[in-house]
Amino acid sequence: MGKNGHPSAPAPAPTPPIRELVFRHTAGSPPGLELVELAGLAERALRHGNDPYAPLRPAFHQIVAVRSGRVTVSVDFTTYEPAAGQWLWIRPGQVQRWSPDLPEADGVVVAFPPGFPDAATTAATVADPPFARGPLAPAGPVAEGLHKALDHLRHEYDAAAQLPLEAHLRVLRHLLAVLVERLTAAYGAEPGRPVPSETFRRFHAAVERDFAVTRRVEDYAAALGYSRRTLTRAAEAVTGMSAKRYVDERVVLEAKRELAHGGLSVGAVAERLGFAGAGDFTKFFRHRTGTTPTAFRRTARGA
């Protein structure tokens, strides 16, 4: 009962946690790689018990190549509409939400977990900042090279019976490496886009691993064997941010994901992200976003 004997209003239904997706290959397809037509993606997701129109957090890469028309997808609070001839790379851990136009889309998704490419490709190209990047619209020889790489990958993907499984997987790894290298180079060739240094890649990997453990640049510098100034120069060259700002933005991004899409309380989000309490987290979040976690959650959920 509420005040004055009136029945209490029912508690709002708890928001379920962000649905984490592990990589699952279709029976008969090679382990570690999936090529799925965009038009069939929704049906495949529903068949596995996932709602493609709800926020999902895949633990694998998705390279989207649109053949004709366009498709709409939200990635970490930004809505993209890649159109014919464009590519979109959705990284592991990013929260995605497809729009209802998905079944009418014409294109393909190349999906693979981080561990499938060979070690050199993973180290050189797959380790990339977690922040969303928009669709890529290559032209000329760059576009031709990408499409030929995708066509060759598709051919070998569909020709599983022609080689022993281990040889088939080696071929697919090599061809995926070609596609990933070409796509990475195409993104890097965008005007004004810098190429990440080895120092930044190591810093990025450390932040991905430990951003909920420490936000001190000095801790990352000590662990990696660099000075704070070296990390700041490396981060500024790639992102335009200081090393401290880069770490803080990574924490903010994860906080926004949890607040907008997850079911944890503000205090639980604070604990998950390594804060001493909800008060410290609120102060940090307000300083870097201009709003409180509670206000952000209300706005993000349209409340």
ChimeraX attribute file (.defattr): number of C-alpha atoms within 10 A of each C-alpha:
attribute: neighborCount
match mode: 1-to-1
recipient: residues
	/A:1	8
	/A:2	8
	/A:3	7
	/A:4	6
	/A:5	7
	/A:6	8
	/A:7	9
	/A:8	9
	/A:9	8
	/A:10	6
	/A:11	6
	/A:12	6
	/A:13	7
	/A:14	10
	/A:15	12
	/A:16	10
	/A:17	14
	/A:18	19
	/A:19	16
	/A:20	14
	/A:21	14
	/A:22	12
	/A:23	18
	/A:24	15
	/A:25	15
	/A:26	13
	/A:27	7
	/A:28	7
	/A:29	13
	/A:30	17
	/A:31	16
	/A:32	19
	/A:33	24
	/A:34	21
	/A:35	21
	/A:36	16
	/A:37	19
	/A:38	23
	/A:39	18
	/A:40	16
	/A:41	18
	/A:42	19
	/A:43	16
	/A:44	17
	/A:45	13
	/A:46	12
	/A:47	10
	/A:48	9
	/A:49	9
	/A:50	17
	/A:51	17
	/A:52	19
	/A:53	17
	/A:54	15
	/A:55	24
	/A:56	22
	/A:57	22
	/A:58	21
	/A:59	18
	/A:60	22
	/A:61	21
	/A:62	20
	/A:63	19
	/A:64	23
	/A:65	26
	/A:66	23
	/A:67	17
	/A:68	14
	/A:69	14
	/A:70	19
	/A:71	24
	/A:72	17
	/A:73	20
	/A:74	18
	/A:75	22
	/A:76	23
	/A:77	17
	/A:78	11
	/A:79	15
	/A:80	17
	/A:81	17
	/A:82	23
	/A:83	22
	/A:84	16
	/A:85	19
	/A:86	21
	/A:87	25
	/A:88	23
	/A:89	22
	/A:90	24
	/A:91	26
	/A:92	19
	/A:93	18
	/A:94	24
	/A:95	25
	/A:96	22
	/A:97	20
	/A:98	21
	/A:99	16
	/A:100	14
	/A:101	13
	/A:102	20
	/A:103	15
	/A:104	13
	/A:105	21
	/A:106	19
	/A:107	23
	/A:108	23
	/A:109	21
	/A:110	21
	/A:111	22
	/A:112	23
	/A:113	20
	/A:114	18
	/A:115	11
	/A:116	18
	/A:117	22
	/A:118	14
	/A:119	11
	/A:120	10
	/A:121	18
	/A:122	17
	/A:123	14
	/A:124	16
	/A:125	17
	/A:126	20
	/A:127	17
	/A:128	16
	/A:129	19
	/A:130	16
	/A:131	13
	/A:132	17
	/A:133	16
	/A:134	17
	/A:135	19
	/A:136	18
	/A:137	17
	/A:138	19
	/A:139	13
	/A:140	7
	/A:141	9
	/A:142	15
	/A:143	18
	/A:144	12
	/A:145	17
	/A:146	22
	/A:147	15
	/A:148	13
	/A:149	20
	/A:150	20
	/A:151	14
	/A:152	17
	/A:153	23
	/A:154	18
	/A:155	12
	/A:156	17
	/A:157	20
	/A:158	13
	/A:159	11
	/A:160	17
	/A:161	10
	/A:162	10
	/A:163	12
	/A:164	9
	/A:165	13
	/A:166	10
	/A:167	12
	/A:168	17
	/A:169	20
	/A:170	13
	/A:171	16
	/A:172	24
	/A:173	19
	/A:174	15
	/A:175	21
	/A:176	24
	/A:177	22
	/A:178	20
	/A:179	23
	/A:180	23
	/A:181	18
	/A:182	18
	/A:183	24
	/A:184	17
	/A:185	14
	/A:186	17
	/A:187	21
	/A:188	14
	/A:189	14
	/A:190	12
	/A:191	7
	/A:192	7
	/A:193	12
	/A:194	13
	/A:195	14
	/A:196	20
	/A:197	14
	/A:198	12
	/A:199	15
	/A:200	24
	/A:201	19
	/A:202	16
	/A:203	25
	/A:204	25
	/A:205	14
	/A:206	15
	/A:207	22
	/A:208	16
	/A:209	11
	/A:210	16
	/A:211	21
	/A:212	18
	/A:213	12
	/A:214	17
	/A:215	22
	/A:216	14
	/A:217	23
	/A:218	17
	/A:219	13
	/A:220	24
	/A:221	19
	/A:222	11
	/A:223	11
	/A:224	14
	/A:225	10
	/A:226	14
	/A:227	13
	/A:228	18
	/A:229	14
	/A:230	15
	/A:231	24
	/A:232	21
	/A:233	16
	/A:234	21
	/A:235	25
	/A:236	16
	/A:237	17
	/A:238	16
	/A:239	16
	/A:240	13
	/A:241	16
	/A:242	20
	/A:243	28
	/A:244	16
	/A:245	18
	/A:246	22
	/A:247	24
	/A:248	19
	/A:249	18
	/A:250	20
	/A:251	22
	/A:252	17
	/A:253	16
	/A:254	20
	/A:255	21
	/A:256	20
	/A:257	21
	/A:258	21
	/A:259	24
	/A:260	24
	/A:261	22
	/A:262	19
	/A:263	16
	/A:264	18
	/A:265	16
	/A:266	21
	/A:267	18
	/A:268	15
	/A:269	22
	/A:270	22
	/A:271	15
	/A:272	15
	/A:273	20
	/A:274	17
	/A:275	20
	/A:276	11
	/A:277	14
	/A:278	17
	/A:279	13
	/A:280	12
	/A:281	22
	/A:282	19
	/A:283	14
	/A:284	18
	/A:285	22
	/A:286	14
	/A:287	11
	/A:288	14
	/A:289	12
	/A:290	11
	/A:291	14
	/A:292	17
	/A:293	26
	/A:294	14
	/A:295	12
	/A:296	18
	/A:297	20
	/A:298	12
	/A:299	11
	/A:300	15
	/A:301	10
	/A:302	8
	/A:303	7
